[in-house]
Amino acid sequence: MGEMMNEGQSLSNDIDLTQFYQIFFEEAGENLDTMEQMLLALDVEKADDEELNAIFRCAHSIKGGAATFGFADVAELTHQMESLLDKLRRHELNPTAAMVDVLLESSDALRLQLAHHQGRGNDTPATSELVARIYALANGEEVQAAPAPVVVAPVVVQAPAPAPARVINKPVVKATRELEIHIGPLDNVAQADGVAELFRDIPGLGTIEALPCDQANKRVYRIATTSSDADLMDLFTFHVSKEEIRINDLAAPDEDTQPTAVANGQDFGFFDGAPGVPAHAETAPMAVAAPDSTSKPAAKAEARAASPAAPAAMESSTLRVSVSKVDQLINLVGELVITQAMLAQKSRELDDGANQPLLAGLADLDRNTRDLQEAVMSIRMIPMSVVFNRFPRMLRDLASKLGKKVELVTQGESTELDKGLVEKITDPLTHLIRNSCDHGIEMPDERRAKGKNEHGTITLSATHEGGSILIEVRDDGKGLSREKLLTKAREKGIDAPDTMTDTEVWSLIFAPGFSTAEEVTDVSGRGVGMDVVKKNITALNGTVEIDSAEGYGMRVSVRLPLTLAIMDGMSVRVSDEVYILPLSSVIESFQIKPNDINTLAQGAQVVKVRDEYMPVIELEKVFQVPRFEHSGASPIMVVVEADGSRSALMVDELLGQQQVVIKNLESNYRRVPNVSGATILGDGKVALILDTSSLVRRSRH
C-alpha cells in the first residue's frame, strides 16, 4: 500500500481499500505470531536491544496498517503497546514480567479484534482496562500481571489525564492550528503534489493551500488542521521521506523550522481524532519516537536497514498462494499419475523392439511424473514449527494457573508434514501437552522432595521414520500408576484383570469418560481429552502408543502418514475385485491350507501364526464378492495391524505395491463401511482402499 503511494500514486475515492484487507490481516497475524514468540523468549533480566526493537517494529507495523484502513480499536491498542515498547527500547524503563504479561494479553486482544473485523468474531473485546494497565506501566507505575479491577481503578484515577478510552468521545478539545509545510528538495516533485490529495480524500483532516515557491524542486503549503504534527508526519511519509519535511507553526514563528513539534507530542495515529493518550500525559521526551512513528513502508525500510540481507531475500523468495490453488494442482497431478499408470500398463503389451523410442519416452514420462508428484506434494508440506510455536504461550499460561514451573523443549521443528494433517493434529497435541502439564508434572515442592529439579520439562519432538512422521510428547513427571489406572477402570465397570500387560493398562486412559483427576476443574477431570486424541489420530490413519515409568515420566508417540493425498498401498485380489491395503498397516503375508483355519463358536475363524491365534477376516464375505468358477480360491493371509491389534485378511492373490492417489468416496458417493477411500488403477478401474482399523475392530467384536 505504502510502496504504491511512494511511487506517486495517492489515495483516491475510486480506490476500494477493502481489496487490501486480506493482505493486512495476514501480515498482522504474522506480526502477532512473531511478537508473541519474541516476548516468550525475552529475558527480562538481560533484554537485548535488537529484540526490543524487533518487538516494537511488529507493533508499529500493525498500528500503521490498522490506522490506514480505519480499524481504530486495533490502532488504539497497538498505539499504547508501541508507547510502552518505545520506552523499553530507549531504556527509559526496564522490562518486567508484568510488562511481558500485559503485552501478551494485548496480543490476544488484538487477535480477537482482527477476527471481529474479518467477520469471524461476534463481539469485539473491551480493551479500556487493558489500555489503562499499559498506560500505567509506561508511566512507571506498578501493576499486577493478571487483570485486577481493584488495582487498575486507582491507576486510572491517578493518571494526569482521563482514561485513554474516553478521548474518543472528546475530539473537540483539539484546536485548529495553522501550519506551514516545507517539502523538498525532491527528486520527484509529483510525490509532493500527492500531499494535497490527502486533504481532499480524508474527511476531517483540514484544508490545504499551495503557497508560491521560487524553487522548482520544493513545495510550500499552508495547512489549517486539528491534527498533531505526528499525525501529519505519519501521513506525509506515504509520499515523501521524513527528512524532506519541515513543519512551521505559524502561531509561533520564532521556533526552529525543524519538525521539533513532533518531539513534544504523542503520536495519536493516522487520522484526526484517532484514539490515544493526550500529549501532556507523556512525561518523557519523544525525540526518538518521531522518526519511527512512520507509515508501514517506513517500518519496512527500517527493518531492511537493520538487516539488509534477510528481509530482501524473504520478499524475493516467497509467494503467497491460495490453498485452493495448491489443492487444484495436486488433483491435476493425481490425474496425471493415473494416466501415466494407464500408459505404463498398456506399454507392457507392446513389442520392445518395434516400439523402442515410444517405450523410452514412456520411461522418461514415468520418471518426470514421479519428480513432479514429489515437487507438488512438497508445496503442501509445511514445517512442524507452525504447530509447535503456539504451545509455549499456552503452556506458560497453564503452568501459571496451576502454580507449576514447566519448560517446553521442542525438537525437529523443521520436520515437514502435509498442511491438511498439520491443521488436524494441532488439537490432539494440545490435549497431550495439557495432560502432561496437569497430570504429569508435579508441583515444585513435590519435585524437590523427590530430588528432581523444580522445573518440569515437557519435550515435543517430530522426526521422519520411513513414510511416516513420528511426533512424541514426553514429560519427566510422575508417570502413570498401574494400580491407580486398574482401580479407576474397575470403578468405571471396565474389565481390567491383573494379568493385563503394561501397554494394555496404559491404553485404558483412551477409554471414553476415563479420567484419573480427583476433581473436575476448568483444566481437566471431565474425561473428554485422551479419547478425543485417539479418535482424531485414528481418523488420520495414525496410531498412538504410550510408554510410562512410574515416578520418571511418560511418553506418548503419535505416528502419522506424511500426506493425506497419496499413499503407499498393497493391492490384493479377491475373486475379480481389487482392493488396496495401506502399506503401513501390513505386517506380513503367507499362504495357508484350508485345514490351518480353526472355526470357533458362532462361526468365528482363527489362524495360528507362530503360537499366536489371530482372527480371520474373509473379505469375500465382508464385501459380498461373487465367486465365479474360473476364480478358484487359493487362500493367502495378509496380517494387518491397527490400534495395537492384529488380524489376518484372507485374499486370493497379492498383486504388488504401488503409490495410489486417494479419492474421497464420501464426497463423490457415500460413506461405505470398512472403506476409507478409493483410487483409480492403471486400467481405469476403481479400487476401494480398505479401512484396516475398522476391519480389525470388526474381527475383535
N, C-alpha and C positions, 0 to 999 in steps of 0.2 A: 504493500500500500504506500508506505512512505517512499520507497525507491522510485515508484512511478511518479510521485509528485516532485522528487528531486530532479527528474528529467524535464520538468517544466509544465507538467500537467497539474491542474488544480482541481479541488473539489467542485463538483457541479451538481445541480439539482437533477441532472439527467442520469447521474451515476447511481445505481442501486447498490448501496453498501451491503445489503444482505448477501450478495454473491460472495463476499469475503468473510462472512461469519464463520463458515465451517473451518476455514484456514486458521482464523483466530482461535476458535475453540480447540483445535488440535494443538496449535502452538502453546496455548495457555496450559493445556493438560500436560504437555511435555515439560514446560517450565515448572509446573507444580510438582511433577514427579522428581525432577532434578533438584528442586529446592528442598523437598522433603528428605531425599537421600542425603544431601549435604548437611541438613540440620541434624539428622540422626547420627551422622559421622563426626559432627563438630565436637571438638574437645574444648569445653568452656574454660578450662584452666589455661590452655595454651592455644587459643584460637589463631589460625593462620590468616593473614591479611587477604590473601588471594581467595580463600574460602569465603570470607565475609563479603568480599567484592562480588564473587560469583553469585552468592545468595541474593545480594542487593540487585544485581542485574536481572535475575529471574523475576523478582517482584516488580522491578521497574518496567520490564517488557510487558508484563501482564497489565500493569496500570496504564501504560501508554496505549495499548490496543483497546482496553475496555473504555477508556475515555474517548478514543477516536470513534468507536461505534455506539457511544451513548449508554453504556452499561454503568450507570452512576454508582450503583451499590458495590459493584466489583472495584471500580476506581477508588471509591472512598476507603474501602478496607485495605486495598493494596497501598494506597497513599499513606495510611497510618503505619503499615508494616515497613514501608520504604523509609519513613522518618526515623523509626527505631533502628533499622539496619544501617542507615546512613551515619547515625551517631556511633554505632558499634564499629563500623569500618574506619571512622575517623578517630577512634579511641577516646571519644568523649565519655563513653560508658564501657564498662567491662561486661562481657556476656555472662549470663547466669542461666541456671536450669529453668527458672521461671520464664525467662525470655524465650528459650527454646520451646517450652511448653505452649506459650501463648502463640508463637509463630506457627507451630504445628496445628493448633486449634484453628488458627486463621486459614491455614491451608485446607482443612476440612470444610470450613465455612465457604471458602471460595469454590470448592468443587460443587457444593450444593447450589451456590448462586449460578455457576456456569450451567449446571444441569437444568436449573429452572429456566434460564434464558434459552436453552435448547429444547424446552418443552418436555423435559424428562423428569421434572420435579413439580410437586403440587404447590408448595409454598416456598418462597424464598426465606432463608433463615434470618432471624433478628440478630443483628450484629452490633447494636449500640453498646451492650455491656462489654463485648469483646474489644470494640474500638476504644472504650474508656480505659480498659486494662492496658492496652498497648500504649495509649497516650500517657498513662501514669508511669509505666516502665520507662518510656522515652524521656520522662522528666525526672528520672532517678528515684521514683517512689517505690516502696516495697509493695508487691502484690503477690498474693498466693498463686501457686501454679495452677490449681484447679479453680474453676469458676465458683466464686463465693459472693453472693449479693451483699452479705453483711460487710465484707471488706471493700468491695468495689464502690458501694454507695458513697461513703465519705470521700473517696478519691475524686468522685465527680464533683462533689460539693466544694472541695478544696481547690479544684482547678481554677486558674486565674481567668478562665473564660467558660461559657456554657458548654455543656457536653457536645461533642462534635456532631452527634446526630441531629441536634436542633438547628445547626447552621443552615440546613437545607430550607427550613421554613422561614428564614430571615434574610433573604437576599438583598433587601432594601438597605442594609447597613453599609453596602459598598457605594461610595460616592463616585460620580462620573469625573474622570480626570482627563486633562488634555495633555497629549504626549507628542513629541516629535521623534520620528523614527528615521535614522540614517542607515541605509543599506548599501554596502559596497566597500571597496571596489569589487566588481563582479566580472567573472569570465563570461557568464551567460545572463544578460540583463533580463531575459524573458522570465527567469526564475523569480526575480524581484517583483515583476508585474503580477505574479500569482498571488502575492500577499494581499493585494487589493481585492482579489476574488473571494478571499476568505470572509471579508466583512459583508459581502453581498450574499454569501451562501450559508453562513452560520448565524441564525437568528440570535439577537441579544448581544452580539459581540460589540457593537458600536458603529461609529461612522469613520470613514477614511477619506482624506483629501490629498491629492498629489500636489506637492509644492515645487516651484522651479528649482532646477539644479543645473549648474554650469558644467558638470562632468557627465559624459555620456555613459560611463560605466558605474554610475551611482544613482540612487533614488532617495528622495526625501518625502516623507508622508506626515501629515498632521492627523492625529487619531483622537477621537473622543470615545472613551470606553470605561466600563466599570471593572474590567479585568485587571488582575495584578500583572506586574512585569513578568513574573514567572509564567503566567498563562500565555502571555504574548510570545515569550521566548519559545515555549513549547510548540506553539502553532507555527511561528515563522521558520523554525528549523525543519519543517516539512519541505521548505523551498530553498532556503539558503543556510549555510553553516552559521553557527552561533558567533564565530569570530568576525563575521561581516555585518553584525547588527549592533547598533548603538541606540539606546533609549534615553531621550532627554525629557524630563518632566518640566513642562512649560510653567508650572506654578513655582518651580524652584530653579531658576536659570543659573544660579551660581554653582550648582552641583556639578560634579565631574560628568563629562559626557559619556563615560563608560557605563555599561549597564549594571552599576552597583546596586540599583534598586532591587535587583533580583536577590542580592545577598541579604537584604533586610526583611524579606517577606517569605512566608511559607509558600511552597508550590501547591496551588489549590487543585490542579488538574488541567484539563484541556479547555473546558468551556466555562463561560461566565456562570457563576452560581454553582459550580461543582462543589460537592461537599468536601469539607476539610477542616482542620483545626485553624482558628484565626491566627493571623500572623503574630500578634503581640503575645500569644501564648507560648511562642517558641523563644526560649531564653538564650540559646546558643546561636552564634552567627552561622549563616548558611552559605558562606562564600564558596565552599567546595561543592555544595549541593547544586548550585545553579548550573554549571556546565553539564552535570549528569542528568538534570531534570529535563531531558530532551525526549523527542519522539522515539518510536521504535527503531527507525533506521539509524538514529544516532547511537542507540544502545547496541545495535549490531556492529556499528563501526568501532565502538569501544571494545567490544568483545574481540573483534578482529585485530585491534591494536595490541590487546593483551596477549593473544595467542594467534599470530598471523597464519600459522600453517593449518591447525586443526579445523577451525570453522570453515575456512575456504575449501578444504578438502571435503568436509561434510556436505557443503552446499552443492559441490560439483559431482559427488559420487552417490547421492541418494535421490530417489524419486518416489513421491507419494502416489500410490496407485490404489484404486478401489479394490476391496477383496473380491467383489463380484466379477471383476475383470480377470483376476487370477484364477478364480474358480472356473470361469468360462474357458480359459486357456488350458486348465488341467483336464476339463471334459473333452476338449478337442484333441489333446494329446492321447487321452484314453481311447478315443475313437481311432486315432492313428495307430496305436498299438494293436488294437483289434484287427484293423485292416491289414497291417503288416503280418500278423499271425496267420490270417487267411491266405495271403500271398505265399508265405513260407510253407504252409501246408500243401498248397496246390503245386508249388515248385518241386516237391518231392516226387511228384508223378512224372516230371519231365525227364527227358534223356539228357544226361550230364554232358555228353559230347556235343550234341547238336545245339544245346542251349547254354553253352558255357558263358558267353557275355551276359545273358539275362540272369543266370544264377549268381554271377559275380556282382551284378548290380543289386540283386536282392539281398546278398550278404552285406553289402555296404549299407543298404537301407535298414537292415536289421540292426547293425551297429550304431548307425546315426539315430535311429528311433530310440534305442536304449539311452544313448547320451542325452538326447533331447528330453526324454522322460525324466531322467535324473535331474537335469538342469531345471526343468519346470517344477518338479516336486520341491527342489531346494528353495524356490521362491516362497513357498508357503511355510518353509521351516524357519522358525524364529527361536532365538536363544532362550533358555530357561530363566535367564536373568529377568525377563519380563514378568515372570511369575514370582521369582524369589524376592524381587525388590519390594513387593508390597508387604512382606511378612515382618521385617524389622520394626516397622511402626506399629503393626498390630500386636506383636509380642511385647513391645515396650509398654503399651497401654495396658495389656492384660496382666503383665507382671506387676505393674504399679498397682492395679486394682486388687491383686491377690496378695500384695506385700512380699513378693518374692524377688530374688535377684537372678536374672536369666540373661545369658548371652546367646545370640544366634550366630552360628558359623555356617556359611554356605560354601559348597564346593561344586565345581562343574557348571558354573553359571553359563558358560559358553556352549554347553551341550544343546543341540538343536532338536526341536520337536515340531510336529505339524501344528499349524495355528489352530485348527479345529480341536485338537487334543489339548492344547495349552488352555483354551477357554474353559474346557470341561474338567480339567484336572485341578484348577485353582480351588474350587470348593472343597473337594476331598482333602487336599493338602492343608487347607485352613483348619478343618476339623482335626487332623492329625497333630498339627502344631499346638492347637488349643488344648488337646487332650494331654500332650506331653507336658505342657506348662502347668495345667491344672492338677492332673493325677500323678504325673511322673516326678517332676521336680519338687523337692521338699522345701519347707520353709528354711530360711538361713540358719536359725538356731538349731534346727533338727539336723541340718547338713554338718554344722560344726561339731555337734555331738557325735556324729558318725565318723569324724575325721576327714570329711570332704571339704572342698572349697565352698564357701557360702554362695558363690556364684555358680548356678547350674548352667549347663551347656546343652543346647539343642542344636544338632547338626543336620543340615538339609543338603543332600548331595544328589547329583544326577550324573550318570555315566551311560555310555553306549555299550551294549552287550549283544553282539550279533545283529539281528534285525530288530532289536527291541531297545527300549530305554529303561534303565533301572533307576528309580527315584527312591531314596531312603530318608526316613526321618528317625534320627537316633537321639536319645537323651541319656544323661548319666544320673537319672533319678533313682527311685526306689524299685523300679521294675514291677512286674506282675506277680501277685501272690497266688500260687496254685490253690492253696486251701481256701482263700477268700473267694476265688472265682468259682470253685466247686460248690461252696456253701451258697453263694448267690444264685447259681444255676439251679440248685435243688429247691431254693425258696421260690424260684420262678416256675417250677414244675418241669424243668428241662432234665432229661435223662442224662446224668453225669456220674457214671461209675468211677471208682478209684483207679480202675485199670486204664483209663484214658491216657494217651501219651501227652507229653507237654504241648506238642503242636496242636493237638485237638483241644486241650484245655485253653490255650491262648486264643484259639478261634472262637471260643464261647462269647467273647466280647462283641462279636459281629452279630449276635442274635438280636432281633428287634426288641426294643424296650429294655435291653440289658444295660445296667449301669452299676458301678461299684461306689458311686458317690453316696456319702452318708445322708446328705440333704440336698434338696434341689435349690440351685442358685441361678442367677442370670447367666452364669458361665457354663454350667453343666449340671447333670443329675437327672435329666429327663429321658436318657436312654435313646436319643434320636441322632446320635453322632456317628458311631462306628458302623452301624448297619447301613447308613446312607453312603458312607465311604465305600463299603463293599459293593453296594448296589450300583453306584455310579461307575466304579472302575470295571466291574464285570460288564457293564453296558458298553464299555470301550474295548472289549475283548482283552482286558487286562487281568492281572492276578494280584492278590495281596497276601503277603506272608508276614508272620510275626515271630520274632525271636526275643526272648527275655531272660534275664538273670536277676533273681530277686535280690535287691539291695544294690545292684550295679547299673541297672538301666534297661531300656527296651529299644528294639529296632523294628520298624515297620518298613517292609520292602514292597514297592509298587512296581510292577513290570507292565509296560505298555508297548503296543506296536508303534513304529515311528510315524506312521501315517494312517489315515482312515480311508484314503482314496485307492491305494494299490497295495496288495499284499502277496506274499509268497504262499502258494497253496499246493496241495497234493490232489490230483484228480483221480477219482476212483469210478469204476463202472459197476452198476447193479442192473442186471438184465441189459436193456438197451438205453438206460439212463446214465448220465454222467453227473457226479456230484463233486464239489470242491471242499476239501478239509483244510482249515488254517494250518499251515505247516508248523506253527509254533505250538500247536496242541498235540501233534503227532509224536508219539514216543517210539514205537517200533511196529513192525508188521511181520506176520508169519503165516504159513499155510497149515491147515489142520485137516484132520479126518473127521467124518461125521460123529464117530464114537468118542471124540475128545470133548464133546459138549455134553454136559450133565444137565438134566432137567429137574428142577425143584418143584415145590408146591405151587399151585396156581399157574403152571406153565412157564415159570421163570427159568432162564437158562444161564449157566455159568461155564466158564472155561478155565482150566488150570494153567497158570503161567508161572513157572519157577516157584512152586509151592504156594502160590497165591491164587485164590479164586476171584475171577472178575466177572461182573455181569456182562451178558452178551446182548448186543442191540442188533436186531435184524432190520437193516434199512429197507429191505424188501417189504416187510410188514408195516414198518413205521409210515412209509410213504405210499403203500399200496401199489407197488410197482408190478405191472403184469409180467408174468413169466411165460415166455414162448419156448417151444420145443428146441429151437436152434440155439437158445441161450442157456445151455445147461450150467448149473451152479457148480463152481469149484471153490468152496469157501476159503476166503482169505480173511484173517483177522487183522485189523488195524487198531492198535492200542492208542487211545487218546486220553489226555489228562485235562481236567478242568476243576477249579475250586478244590484242589488237593486230592481229588478222587480220580480213579481210572476206570475206564470201561473199554470193552472190545467191540468194535463195529464189524459186522460180517458183510463183506463185499465180494464181488466176483473177480475183479481184476484191478491192479494198480496201473494207471495209465502214465504216471510220471509227475514231476514237479514243474511248476510254471508260475510266472507272475501273472496275477489276474487283476483286472480293473473292476473295482467293486461298484455295483449299481444298486441304488436303494430300491428294494422291492416294494416297500410300504408306500412310497410316494408314487410309484408307477403302477402298482396293482393293489395289493392289500397285505396286511400282516399275515404271514404263514407260520404256524407253529414249527419250532425246531429249525427254522431257516433264518439266517441273519442278513442275507442279501443274494444277489445274483451277478453273473458275469456272462460275457459273450465269448464263446470259444472260437478257435481259428476257422471252423467250418460254418460259422454263423449261428450255431445253435446256442440256446440259453442254458446255462448250468447253474443250479442252485448252490449257494455257499452255506454249508451246514453250521448251525449254532451248536458247537460241541458242549458248551455249558448246559444248555437246555437238555441235550440228549443224555448227558451224564446224570443230571438230576432226575430225569425220567427213569433211567435204569435203577437208580437208588431207591426210588419210591416203589 
